[in-house]
Amino acid sequence: MEEQNTQQADPLQNHEFNDLKDENSNGMSRDIDFLLDIPVEISVQLGKSRMLIKELLQLGQGSVIELEKIAGEPMEILANHRLIARGEVVVVNEKFGVRLTDIISTKERLSSLK
């Protein structure tokens, strides 16, 4: 009886990928134009508070919720619920705005994604 070859072809194949190369000589810009039209939700967090449901149900018009932040402390600016910067409240043409005072470093932003 002849021994049959029972080995099957390996479904995983080795592929080589080209290294990403910068288009510009300054090394700062890659071809990311396709990302520029993706919408991002920006929100500003004034502060947080924790309460019981029974306390929440007792809230009414005129109720005050005490926040964990101290008055004058920088607010957090979030992009898609991720911290990207901190800032302070400003008024521009009778509307509220936020002046950025601190940008979170790229290293910190990337480590928060893990």
Secondary structure, DSSP 8 states (H G I E B T S, - for coil): ----------S-----------SSTTSS--S-GGGTT----EEEE-------HHHHHT--TT-----SS-TT--EEEEETTEEEEEEEEEEETTEEEEEEEEE--HHHHHHHT-
